[in-house]
């Protein structure tokens, strides 16, 4: 078995993944899982990349960044990296007023991004 490295016994059910190549890669049905989340991929669409099996979600995550605001893949070449996460430009917003913060100075209040004007109005000591 390509995953657990145990010998496949004659007569045992086995999964053959065509996308993995034609060099006798076989899996026990219970070992045919996503390398990231462990989801069982028998009877599912699977992806093969760099010697690993992936479910659809984790394969896509390996190809494109995912927006922290909406959990969708980001296909645009323009997006922002803020607070250690990727965001669609329109989804990285002020926690108080929802104005877009991509490319502008902001502050954090209780781990939430806040624009300068809302910080002065709502959070700064007088």
N, CA, C and O atoms as a MOPAC input file, in Angstrom:
PM7 MOZYME 1SCF
protein

 N      0.85500 1    -1.18400 1     0.00000 1
 C      0.00000 1     0.00000 1     0.00000 1
 C      0.90000 1     1.24600 1     0.00000 1
 O      1.82600 1     1.35900 1     0.80200 1
 N      0.61200 1     2.14900 1    -0.89100 1
 C      1.42400 1     3.36100 1    -1.01300 1
 C      1.38700 1     4.19900 1     0.25900 1
 O      2.36600 1     4.87400 1     0.58000 1
 N      0.28900 1     4.16700 1     0.97800 1
 C      0.12500 1     4.98500 1     2.18600 1
 C      0.72700 1     4.33100 1     3.43400 1
 O      1.58800 1     4.92100 1     4.08700 1
 N      0.28200 1     3.12900 1     3.76300 1
 C      0.70800 1     2.50600 1     5.02500 1
 C      1.93400 1     1.61100 1     4.86500 1
 O      2.51700 1     1.16200 1     5.85300 1
 N      2.31800 1     1.35500 1     3.62400 1
 C      3.51300 1     0.55700 1     3.30000 1
 C      3.38000 1    -0.92500 1     3.63900 1
 O      4.35900 1    -1.66400 1     3.52900 1
 N      2.19100 1    -1.38000 1     4.05100 1
 C      1.98500 1    -2.80900 1     4.29100 1
 C      1.74300 1    -3.51400 1     2.96900 1
 O      1.24600 1    -2.90900 1     2.02000 1
 N      2.09400 1    -4.79400 1     2.90500 1
 C      1.90200 1    -5.55100 1     1.67700 1
 C      0.42400 1    -5.72200 1     1.37900 1
 O     -0.39400 1    -5.90700 1     2.28000 1
 N      0.10600 1    -5.65900 1     0.11500 1
 C     -1.24700 1    -5.93900 1    -0.33800 1
 C     -1.32100 1    -7.45000 1    -0.51800 1
 O     -0.45400 1    -8.04100 1    -1.16100 1
 N     -2.34000 1    -8.07200 1     0.03800 1
 C     -2.51200 1    -9.51400 1    -0.07300 1
 C     -3.36300 1    -9.83200 1    -1.29400 1
 O     -4.26400 1    -9.07100 1    -1.64800 1
 N     -3.07800 1   -10.94200 1    -1.92500 1
 C     -3.85600 1   -11.36200 1    -3.08100 1
 C     -5.31900 1   -11.50500 1    -2.67600 1
 O     -5.63100 1   -12.13800 1    -1.66800 1
 N     -6.19500 1   -10.92700 1    -3.44900 1
 C     -7.62100 1   -10.97100 1    -3.16900 1
 C     -8.13000 1    -9.80000 1    -2.34600 1
 O     -9.34000 1    -9.58800 1    -2.26900 1
 N     -7.22400 1    -9.02400 1    -1.72100 1
 C     -7.64100 1    -7.84800 1    -0.95700 1
 C     -8.16300 1    -6.77200 1    -1.91200 1
 O     -7.63600 1    -6.61200 1    -3.01400 1
 N     -9.19700 1    -6.03300 1    -1.49300 1
 C     -9.60900 1    -4.90000 1    -2.33200 1
 C     -8.49300 1    -3.85700 1    -2.34300 1
 O     -7.81500 1    -3.64000 1    -1.34000 1
 N     -8.32100 1    -3.22500 1    -3.48800 1
 C     -7.26900 1    -2.22100 1    -3.63500 1
 C     -7.78400 1    -1.07800 1    -4.49400 1
 O     -8.63600 1    -1.26600 1    -5.36300 1
 N     -7.25400 1     0.10200 1    -4.23600 1
 C     -7.59600 1     1.28000 1    -5.02600 1
 C     -6.39200 1     1.62600 1    -5.89000 1
 O     -5.26600 1     1.72300 1    -5.40200 1
 N     -6.64700 1     1.81000 1    -7.17400 1
 C     -5.62400 1     2.22000 1    -8.11700 1
 C     -5.95100 1     3.64200 1    -8.55000 1
 O     -7.07600 1     3.91100 1    -8.96900 1
 N     -4.99700 1     4.55000 1    -8.45800 1
 C     -5.23000 1     5.95600 1    -8.80800 1
 C     -4.50300 1     6.25400 1   -10.11800 1
 O     -3.27800 1     6.37100 1   -10.15100 1
 N     -5.25900 1     6.37100 1   -11.16800 1
 C     -4.67200 1     6.60000 1   -12.49100 1
 C     -3.80500 1     7.85400 1   -12.52500 1
 O     -2.75900 1     7.86300 1   -13.17400 1
 N     -4.22600 1     8.90700 1   -11.83700 1
 C     -3.46700 1    10.16900 1   -11.85000 1
 C     -2.10400 1    10.04500 1   -11.16400 1
 O     -1.22400 1    10.88000 1   -11.37800 1
 N     -1.92800 1     9.01200 1   -10.34700 1
 C     -0.66400 1     8.81900 1    -9.63700 1
 C      0.39400 1     8.16700 1   -10.52100 1
 O      1.55700 1     8.07500 1   -10.12700 1
 N      0.00900 1     7.72000 1   -11.69400 1
 C      0.95600 1     7.09800 1   -12.60800 1
 C      0.71500 1     5.61300 1   -12.71300 1
 O     -0.12000 1     5.03700 1   -12.01600 1
 N      1.46000 1     5.02500 1   -13.58800 1
 C      1.24100 1     3.61200 1   -13.91800 1
 C      2.30800 1     2.70400 1   -13.31200 1
 O      2.56900 1     1.63600 1   -13.86400 1
 N      2.92800 1     3.08300 1   -12.20900 1
 C      3.99400 1     2.27200 1   -11.63600 1
 C      3.52300 1     1.50000 1   -10.40000 1
 O      4.21200 1     1.46600 1    -9.38100 1
 N      2.35400 1     0.88900 1   -10.50100 1
 C      1.82700 1    -0.00100 1    -9.46600 1
 C      1.60300 1     0.65500 1    -8.11100 1
 O      1.84400 1     0.02200 1    -7.08300 1
 N      1.15800 1     1.88500 1    -8.07900 1
 C      0.75800 1     2.50100 1    -6.81500 1
 C     -0.65000 1     2.00900 1    -6.48600 1
 O     -1.59400 1     2.22400 1    -7.24600 1
 N     -0.76900 1     1.34600 1    -5.34300 1
 C     -2.05200 1     0.82900 1    -4.87800 1
 C     -2.24900 1     1.23300 1    -3.42500 1
 O     -1.28600 1     1.43700 1    -2.68600 1
 N     -3.51200 1     1.34400 1    -3.02700 1
 C     -3.86600 1     1.71400 1    -1.66700 1
 C     -4.91200 1     0.74000 1    -1.14200 1
 O     -5.73500 1     0.23200 1    -1.90500 1
 N     -4.88000 1     0.47900 1     0.17100 1
 C     -6.03700 1    -0.13900 1     0.80300 1
 C     -7.15800 1     0.89500 1     0.70200 1
 O     -6.87300 1     2.09200 1     0.74500 1
 N     -8.40800 1     0.48600 1     0.57100 1
 C     -9.48600 1     1.47900 1     0.48400 1
 C     -9.47600 1     2.46900 1     1.64600 1
 O     -9.75100 1     3.65100 1     1.43900 1
 N     -9.16900 1     2.02500 1     2.85000 1
 C     -9.13900 1     2.90900 1     4.01400 1
 C     -7.91400 1     3.80600 1     4.06400 1
 O     -7.86500 1     4.74300 1     4.86100 1
 N     -6.92700 1     3.53300 1     3.22500 1
 C     -5.69200 1     4.33900 1     3.18100 1
 C     -5.71800 1     5.37900 1     2.06900 1
 O     -4.81600 1     6.21000 1     1.97100 1
 N     -6.74400 1     5.33300 1     1.23600 1
 C     -6.85100 1     6.26500 1     0.11100 1
 C     -7.50900 1     7.55000 1     0.62600 1
 O     -8.70700 1     7.76700 1     0.44700 1
 N     -6.68200 1     8.41100 1     1.28100 1
 C     -7.19300 1     9.57800 1     2.00100 1
 C     -6.40900 1    10.84000 1     1.62800 1
 O     -5.27900 1    10.76600 1     1.14400 1
 N     -7.02200 1    11.98100 1     1.86000 1
 C     -6.36700 1    13.27700 1     1.65800 1
 C     -5.18900 1    13.39800 1     2.62100 1
 O     -5.31700 1    13.09500 1     3.80800 1
 N     -4.05200 1    13.83700 1     2.11200 1
 C     -2.85700 1    13.95500 1     2.95500 1
 C     -2.97000 1    15.10000 1     3.95800 1
 O     -2.19300 1    15.14900 1     4.91200 1
 N     -3.90100 1    16.00500 1     3.77500 1
 C     -4.04700 1    17.14200 1     4.67700 1
 C     -5.08800 1    16.88400 1     5.77100 1
 O     -4.81300 1    17.08600 1     6.95300 1
 N     -6.28400 1    16.43800 1     5.37100 1
 C     -7.36700 1    16.29700 1     6.35000 1
 C     -7.73900 1    14.85800 1     6.66500 1
 O     -8.48400 1    14.60700 1     7.61200 1
 N     -7.23300 1    13.91200 1     5.89000 1
 C     -7.54200 1    12.51500 1     6.14200 1
 C     -8.89700 1    12.06600 1     5.62900 1
 O     -9.33500 1    10.95700 1     5.93600 1
 N     -9.57400 1    12.91100 1     4.84600 1
 C    -10.88000 1    12.53800 1     4.29600 1
 C    -10.72600 1    11.33100 1     3.38000 1
 O     -9.81200 1    11.28300 1     2.55700 1
 N    -11.61000 1    10.36900 1     3.52200 1
 C    -11.61400 1     9.18100 1     2.68500 1
 C    -11.97600 1     9.57800 1     1.25100 1
 O    -12.99600 1    10.22800 1     1.02200 1
 N    -11.14100 1     9.18600 1     0.29300 1
 C    -11.32200 1     9.62900 1    -1.08700 1
 C    -11.86700 1     8.55200 1    -2.02100 1
 O    -12.05000 1     8.80500 1    -3.21200 1
 N    -12.12800 1     7.35300 1    -1.49400 1
 C    -12.72400 1     6.30600 1    -2.31900 1
 C    -14.08700 1     6.81400 1    -2.77600 1
 O    -14.86800 1     7.31200 1    -1.96500 1
 N    -14.37200 1     6.69200 1    -4.05000 1
 C    -15.63200 1     7.15900 1    -4.64800 1
 C    -15.78500 1     8.67500 1    -4.62700 1
 O    -16.90000 1     9.18400 1    -4.74000 1
 N    -14.68500 1     9.39600 1    -4.48400 1
 C    -14.72400 1    10.86500 1    -4.50500 1
 C    -13.76000 1    11.34700 1    -5.58600 1
 O    -12.91800 1    10.58600 1    -6.06400 1
 N    -13.88800 1    12.59500 1    -5.95900 1
 C    -12.90500 1    13.20500 1    -6.83800 1
 C    -11.65100 1    13.43100 1    -6.01200 1
 O    -11.71800 1    13.96500 1    -4.90500 1
 N    -10.52000 1    13.02900 1    -6.54500 1
 C     -9.26100 1    13.19700 1    -5.82500 1
 C     -8.27200 1    13.92800 1    -6.73200 1
 O     -8.46600 1    14.00900 1    -7.94500 1
 N     -7.23400 1    14.44700 1    -6.13600 1
 C     -6.18300 1    15.13700 1    -6.87700 1
 C     -4.84300 1    14.55800 1    -6.44600 1
 O     -4.68000 1    14.13900 1    -5.30000 1
 N     -3.89800 1    14.53500 1    -7.35600 1
 C     -2.56500 1    13.99400 1    -7.11000 1
 C     -1.55900 1    15.09300 1    -7.42000 1
 O     -1.51800 1    15.61100 1    -8.53600 1
 N     -0.75200 1    15.44500 1    -6.43100 1
 C      0.24000 1    16.50000 1    -6.63000 1
 C      1.46900 1    16.19200 1    -5.78800 1
 O      1.36100 1    15.95300 1    -4.58500 1
 N      2.61500 1    16.19900 1    -6.41000 1
 C      3.89600 1    16.01000 1    -5.72300 1
 C      3.91200 1    14.76500 1    -4.82900 1
 O      4.43700 1    14.79500 1    -3.71600 1
 N      3.33400 1    13.68100 1    -5.33000 1
 C      3.35800 1    12.42300 1    -4.57900 1
 C      2.33800 1    12.31500 1    -3.47300 1
 O      2.43100 1    11.41800 1    -2.63600 1
 N      1.35500 1    13.21700 1    -3.44800 1
 C      0.33700 1    13.20700 1    -2.38900 1
 C     -1.06700 1    13.23600 1    -2.97000 1
 O     -1.30700 1    13.82200 1    -4.02500 1
 N     -1.99700 1    12.58900 1    -2.26100 1
 C     -3.41600 1    12.65000 1    -2.59100 1
 C     -4.05700 1    13.82400 1    -1.85900 1
 O     -3.71100 1    14.11800 1    -0.71500 1
 N     -4.99000 1    14.48900 1    -2.52700 1
 C     -5.69500 1    15.62200 1    -1.92600 1
 C     -7.18500 1    15.52300 1    -2.22200 1
 O     -7.58900 1    15.04600 1    -3.28300 1
 N     -8.00000 1    15.98200 1    -1.26800 1
 C     -9.41000 1    16.23400 1    -1.55700 1
 C     -9.47300 1    17.54200 1    -2.35200 1
 O     -8.47100 1    18.25000 1    -2.45700 1
 N    -10.62400 1    17.86000 1    -2.90200 1
 C    -10.75000 1    19.06100 1    -3.72300 1
 C    -10.39600 1    20.33600 1    -2.98500 1
 O     -9.69600 1    21.19000 1    -3.52900 1
 N    -10.86700 1    20.48100 1    -1.75700 1
 C    -10.60400 1    21.71000 1    -0.99300 1
 C     -9.11700 1    21.91300 1    -0.77000 1
 O     -8.61000 1    23.01100 1    -0.99700 1
 N     -8.40900 1    20.88800 1    -0.33300 1
 C     -7.00300 1    21.06700 1     0.00700 1
 C     -6.10100 1    21.13200 1    -1.21700 1
 O     -5.02700 1    21.73000 1    -1.16100 1
 N     -6.52100 1    20.52700 1    -2.31700 1
 C     -5.77300 1    20.72000 1    -3.55300 1
 C     -5.87500 1    22.18100 1    -3.98900 1
 O     -4.87300 1    22.79800 1    -4.35200 1
 N     -7.07400 1    22.72100 1    -3.95300 1
 C     -7.26100 1    24.12700 1    -4.34400 1
 C     -6.48400 1    25.05600 1    -3.42100 1
 O     -5.91000 1    26.04400 1    -3.87800 1
 N     -6.45900 1    24.75000 1    -2.13000 1
 C     -5.68100 1    25.55600 1    -1.18500 1
 C     -4.19500 1    25.53900 1    -1.53500 1
 O     -3.48400 1    26.50200 1    -1.24800 1
 N     -3.72100 1    24.46700 1    -2.14600 1
 C     -2.30900 1    24.39600 1    -2.52400 1
 C     -2.02200 1    25.19600 1    -3.78800 1
 O     -0.86400 1    25.47100 1    -4.10300 1
 N     -3.06900 1    25.56600 1    -4.50800 1
 C     -2.90500 1    26.29300 1    -5.77200 1
 C     -3.18000 1    27.79000 1    -5.64700 1
 O     -2.52000 1    28.59900 1    -6.29900 1
 N     -4.14600 1    28.15900 1    -4.81800 1
 C     -4.56800 1    29.56000 1    -4.68600 1
 C     -4.76100 1    29.87600 1    -3.20300 1
 O     -5.08300 1    28.98000 1    -2.42300 1
 N     -4.57100 1    31.13800 1    -2.80000 1
 C     -4.85000 1    31.50400 1    -1.40200 1
 C     -6.36000 1    31.53500 1    -1.15200 1
 O     -7.15000 1    31.68200 1    -2.08400 1
 N     -6.74200 1    31.39700 1     0.10300 1
 C     -8.15000 1    31.42800 1     0.49500 1
 C     -8.38100 1    32.66400 1     1.36000 1
 O     -7.58400 1    32.95800 1     2.25000 1
 N     -9.46700 1    33.38700 1     1.10200 1
 C     -9.79500 1    34.61600 1     1.83000 1
 C    -10.24700 1    34.28800 1     3.25000 1
 O    -11.11600 1    33.44000 1     3.45200 1
 N     -9.65400 1    34.96300 1     4.22700 1
 C    -10.02500 1    34.76700 1     5.63300 1
 C    -11.41200 1    35.33100 1     5.92500 1
 O    -12.04600 1    34.93400 1     6.90400 1
 N    -11.89100 1    36.25200 1     5.08900 1
 C    -13.19700 1    36.86800 1     5.32900 1
 C    -14.36500 1    36.04000 1     4.84600 1
 O    -15.38400 1    35.94100 1     5.53000 1
 N    -14.22700 1    35.43400 1     3.65400 1
 C    -15.36300 1    34.71400 1     3.07000 1
 C    -15.09900 1    33.22900 1     2.86100 1
 O    -16.00900 1    32.48800 1     2.48800 1
 N    -13.87300 1    32.78700 1     3.09400 1
 C    -13.46800 1    31.38400 1     2.94300 1
 C    -13.51700 1    30.90700 1     1.49500 1
 O    -13.54800 1    29.70000 1     1.25100 1
 N    -13.52500 1    31.82400 1     0.53200 1
 C    -13.49500 1    31.46400 1    -0.87800 1
 C    -12.06600 1    31.60700 1    -1.39800 1
 O    -11.25900 1    32.35100 1    -0.84000 1
 N    -11.76800 1    30.87800 1    -2.48000 1
 C    -10.45900 1    31.02000 1    -3.11100 1
 C    -10.33400 1    32.40600 1    -3.71300 1
 O    -11.32100 1    32.99200 1    -4.15900 1
 N     -9.12200 1    32.92500 1    -3.72200 1
 C     -8.85000 1    34.24000 1    -4.30300 1
 C     -8.22300 1    34.02000 1    -5.68000 1
 O     -7.09000 1    33.55000 1    -5.78300 1
 N     -8.95700 1    34.35800 1    -6.72700 1
 C     -8.45500 1    34.18500 1    -8.08600 1
 C     -7.84400 1    35.46600 1    -8.63800 1
 O     -7.09300 1    35.42200 1    -9.61300 1
 N     -8.15300 1    36.58900 1    -8.03500 1
 C     -7.60400 1    37.87200 1    -8.47400 1
 C     -6.11700 1    37.92800 1    -8.14900 1
 O     -5.66600 1    37.36200 1    -7.15200 1
 N     -5.36600 1    38.61300 1    -8.99600 1
 C     -3.94700 1    38.81800 1    -8.70800 1
 C     -3.75300 1    39.87600 1    -7.63000 1
 O     -2.67700 1    39.97300 1    -7.04100 1
 N     -4.79100 1    40.67100 1    -7.36700 1
 C     -4.71800 1    41.70100 1    -6.33600 1
 C     -5.49600 1    41.24300 1    -5.10500 1
 O     -6.71300 1    41.06300 1    -5.14700 1
 N     -4.76900 1    41.06200 1    -4.02200 1
 C     -5.36600 1    40.73600 1    -2.73700 1
 C     -4.40600 1    41.24800 1    -1.67800 1
 O     -3.29900 1    41.68200 1    -1.99600 1
 N     -4.82100 1    41.19800 1    -0.43400 1
 C     -3.96300 1    41.72900 1     0.62000 1
 C     -3.62800 1    40.64400 1     1.63500 1
 O     -4.42900 1    39.74900 1     1.90500 1
 N     -2.44000 1    40.74700 1     2.18200 1
 C     -2.01400 1    39.88600 1     3.27800 1
 C     -1.97500 1    40.76800 1     4.51100 1
 O     -1.18300 1    41.70700 1     4.58700 1
 N     -2.82800 1    40.46700 1     5.47200 1
 C     -2.89500 1    41.27000 1     6.69800 1
 C     -3.20800 1    40.34700 1     7.86200 1
 O     -3.95600 1    39.37900 1     7.72300 1
 N     -2.62600 1    40.66100 1     9.00900 1
 C     -2.84700 1    39.87700 1    10.21400 1
 C     -2.53200 1    38.39300 1     9.98000 1
 O     -3.15400 1    37.51100 1    10.57300 1
 N     -1.55600 1    38.14100 1     9.10800 1
 C     -1.11300 1    36.77300 1     8.84900 1
 C     -2.04700 1    35.95700 1     7.98200 1
 O     -1.89400 1    34.73900 1     7.89300 1
 N     -3.02200 1    36.60300 1     7.33300 1
 C     -3.97800 1    35.89000 1     6.49200 1
 C     -4.16600 1    36.61500 1     5.17000 1
 O     -3.86200 1    37.80300 1     5.05500 1
 N     -4.67200 1    35.89200 1     4.16600 1
 C     -4.97800 1    36.47200 1     2.86000 1
 C     -6.43300 1    36.93200 1     2.84200 1
 O     -7.30700 1    36.31900 1     3.45400 1
 N     -6.66500 1    38.03300 1     2.11900 1
 C     -8.01100 1    38.61500 1     2.05600 1
 C     -8.28200 1    39.13800 1     0.65000 1
 O     -7.38200 1    39.66700 1    -0.00200 1
 N     -9.53500 1    38.99100 1     0.17700 1
 C     -9.96100 1    39.78100 1    -0.97400 1
 C     -9.84300 1    41.23200 1    -0.54200 1
 O    -10.04700 1    41.54000 1     0.63200 1
 N     -9.52200 1    42.11600 1    -1.45200 1
 C     -9.35400 1    43.52700 1    -1.08800 1
 C    -10.58500 1    44.07500 1    -0.37600 1
 O    -10.46200 1    44.80500 1     0.60700 1
 N    -11.76900 1    43.72500 1    -0.87000 1
 C    -13.00300 1    44.28000 1    -0.29100 1
 C    -13.40500 1    43.61800 1     1.02900 1
 O    -14.32500 1    44.09400 1     1.69300 1
 N    -12.73700 1    42.53300 1     1.41900 1
 C    -13.11900 1    41.83200 1     2.65000 1
 C    -12.25900 1    42.16700 1     3.86400 1
 O    -12.59300 1    41.77300 1     4.98100 1
 N    -11.15500 1    42.88800 1     3.66100 1
 C    -10.37100 1    43.32500 1     4.81900 1
 C    -10.86600 1    44.70800 1     5.19000 1
 O    -10.44100 1    45.70400 1     4.60400 1
 N    -11.76400 1    44.77200 1     6.16200 1
 C    -12.51700 1    45.99700 1     6.48000 1
 C    -12.39400 1    46.37000 1     7.95700 1
 O    -12.04500 1    45.55300 1     8.80900 1
 N    -12.69200 1    47.62500 1     8.21600 1
 C    -12.75800 1    48.14100 1     9.58500 1
 C    -13.86800 1    47.40800 1    10.33700 1
 O    -14.98300 1    47.25800 1     9.83700 1
 N    -13.54700 1    46.96200 1    11.53000 1
 C    -14.50900 1    46.23400 1    12.35500 1
 C    -15.68000 1    47.13100 1    12.77200 1
 O    -16.78000 1    46.63700 1    13.02000 1
 N    -15.44900 1    48.43900 1    12.84900 1
 C    -16.50300 1    49.36200 1    13.29100 1
 C    -17.36500 1    49.89100 1    12.14800 1
 O    -18.59100 1    49.90300 1    12.25600 1
 N    -16.73700 1    50.33100 1    11.04700 1
 C    -17.51200 1    51.01600 1    10.00000 1
 C    -17.53100 1    50.28700 1     8.65200 1
 O    -18.20000 1    50.74300 1     7.72500 1
 N    -16.82300 1    49.18400 1     8.52300 1
 C    -16.76500 1    48.37700 1     7.30200 1
 C    -16.05800 1    49.04200 1     6.12300 1
 O    -16.19000 1    48.57300 1     4.99200 1
 N    -15.31300 1    50.12200 1     6.35800 1
 C    -14.55400 1    50.69400 1     5.23600 1
 C    -13.38400 1    49.76000 1     4.91600 1
 O    -12.83700 1    49.11500 1     5.81100 1
 N    -13.00500 1    49.69200 1     3.64600 1
 C    -11.93200 1    48.80800 1     3.19700 1
 C    -10.59600 1    49.30900 1     3.74100 1
 O    -10.29000 1    50.49900 1     3.65400 1
 N     -9.80600 1    48.39900 1     4.29900 1
 C     -8.52800 1    48.76400 1     4.91200 1
 C     -7.31300 1    48.36500 1     4.06500 1
 O     -6.18500 1    48.70400 1     4.42200 1
 N     -7.51800 1    47.66900 1     2.97700 1
 C     -6.39700 1    47.23000 1     2.14600 1
 C     -5.59100 1    48.43700 1     1.67600 1
 O     -6.13000 1    49.34200 1     1.03900 1
 N     -4.31000 1    48.44600 1     1.99200 1
 C     -3.41400 1    49.50600 1     1.54800 1
 C     -3.42300 1    50.75300 1     2.40000 1
 O     -2.73900 1    51.72200 1     2.06900 1
 N     -4.18300 1    50.76300 1     3.49800 1
 C     -4.19300 1    51.95100 1     4.35800 1
 C     -3.74500 1    51.56800 1     5.77500 1
 O     -3.74300 1    50.39500 1     6.14700 1
 N     -3.37100 1    52.57600 1     6.54100 1
 C     -2.95100 1    52.34100 1     7.91700 1
 C     -4.17200 1    52.04300 1     8.77900 1
 O     -5.19900 1    52.71500 1     8.67500 1
 N     -4.04900 1    51.04000 1     9.62000 1
 C     -5.13400 1    50.69000 1    10.53600 1
 C     -4.50700 1    50.29700 1    11.87500 1
 O     -3.29800 1    50.08800 1    11.97200 1
 N     -5.34000 1    50.20300 1    12.88800 1
 C     -4.90700 1    49.76500 1    14.21800 1
 C     -5.74900 1    48.55100 1    14.59500 1
 O     -6.78200 1    48.29200 1    13.97700 1
 N     -5.31600 1    47.81900 1    15.59300 1
 C     -6.13300 1    46.69800 1    16.06100 1
 C     -6.63100 1    46.97800 1    17.46500 1
 O     -5.89500 1    47.46800 1    18.32100 1
 N     -7.89000 1    46.65800 1    17.68000 1
 C     -8.53000 1    46.78300 1    18.98900 1
 C     -9.15000 1    45.42000 1    19.28700 1
 O    -10.03200 1    44.96600 1    18.55700 1
 N     -8.70000 1    44.77800 1    20.34000 1
 C     -9.17400 1    43.42900 1    20.68600 1
 C     -9.03000 1    42.47000 1    19.49800 1
 O     -9.93600 1    41.69300 1    19.19900 1
 N     -7.87800 1    42.54000 1    18.83300 1
 C     -7.55500 1    41.70700 1    17.66600 1
 C     -8.42700 1    41.98800 1    16.44000 1
 O     -8.42400 1    41.18900 1    15.50200 1
 N     -9.16000 1    43.07900 1    16.41800 1
 C     -9.97200 1    43.45300 1    15.26400 1
 C     -9.37300 1    44.67800 1    14.59000 1
 O     -8.99400 1    45.62700 1    15.27600 1
 N     -9.27700 1    44.68000 1    13.25400 1
 C     -8.74500 1    45.85300 1    12.56700 1
 C     -9.73900 1    47.01800 1    12.60300 1
 O    -10.94200 1    46.83500 1    12.41200 1
 N     -9.21300 1    48.20600 1    12.85000 1
 C    -10.04800 1    49.40300 1    12.94000 1
 C     -9.34700 1    50.52300 1    12.17900 1
 O     -8.13800 1    50.70400 1    12.32700 1
 N    -10.08800 1    51.27700 1    11.36500 1
 C     -9.49100 1    52.40000 1    10.63900 1
 C     -9.10200 1    53.50000 1    11.63800 1
 O     -9.58200 1    53.52900 1    12.77100 1
 N     -8.22000 1    54.39800 1    11.18800 1
 C     -7.74500 1    55.45200 1    12.09200 1
 C     -8.88400 1    56.32500 1    12.59000 1
 O     -8.92200 1    56.68200 1    13.76700 1
 N     -9.80400 1    56.66800 1    11.71700 1
 C    -10.87400 1    57.56600 1    12.13500 1
 C    -11.80300 1    56.92200 1    13.16400 1
 O    -12.23200 1    57.59700 1    14.10000 1
 N    -12.12600 1    55.63200 1    13.01600 1
 C    -12.94500 1    54.94700 1    14.02200 1
 C    -12.15900 1    54.75800 1    15.31900 1
 O    -12.74000 1    54.78800 1    16.40400 1
 N    -10.84800 1    54.56500 1    15.21400 1
 C    -10.06800 1    54.42100 1    16.42200 1
 C    -10.12600 1    55.70300 1    17.25100 1
 O    -10.34300 1    55.66600 1    18.46200 1
 N     -9.92700 1    56.83700 1    16.57700 1
 C     -9.97300 1    58.12200 1    17.27600 1
 C    -11.37000 1    58.36600 1    17.84400 1
 O    -11.50600 1    58.81300 1    18.98300 1
 N    -12.40300 1    58.07600 1    17.06100 1
 C    -13.77500 1    58.34800 1    17.46800 1
 C    -14.26700 1    57.39300 1    18.56500 1
 O    -14.96200 1    57.82000 1    19.48700 1
 N    -13.91500 1    56.11200 1    18.47200 1
 C    -14.53500 1    55.11500 1    19.34400 1
 C    -13.62800 1    54.48800 1    20.41300 1
 O    -14.11900 1    53.92800 1    21.39300 1
 N    -12.30400 1    54.58500 1    20.22000 1
 C    -11.44000 1    53.80500 1    21.11100 1
 C    -10.32600 1    54.59900 1    21.78600 1
 O     -9.79800 1    54.15200 1    22.80500 1
 N     -9.96200 1    55.73500 1    21.26500 1
 C     -8.83300 1    56.50000 1    21.83300 1
 C     -9.25100 1    57.15900 1    23.14600 1
 O    -10.38800 1    57.59900 1    23.31000 1
 N     -8.30800 1    57.21100 1    24.06000 1
 C     -8.55900 1    57.90800 1    25.33500 1
 C     -8.62300 1    59.40300 1    25.08000 1
 O     -7.81600 1    59.94400 1    24.32400 1
 N     -9.57700 1    60.07000 1    25.70800 1
 C     -9.75600 1    61.51800 1    25.50100 1
 C     -8.89800 1    62.29900 1    26.46000 1
 O     -8.91200 1    63.52900 1    26.44000 1

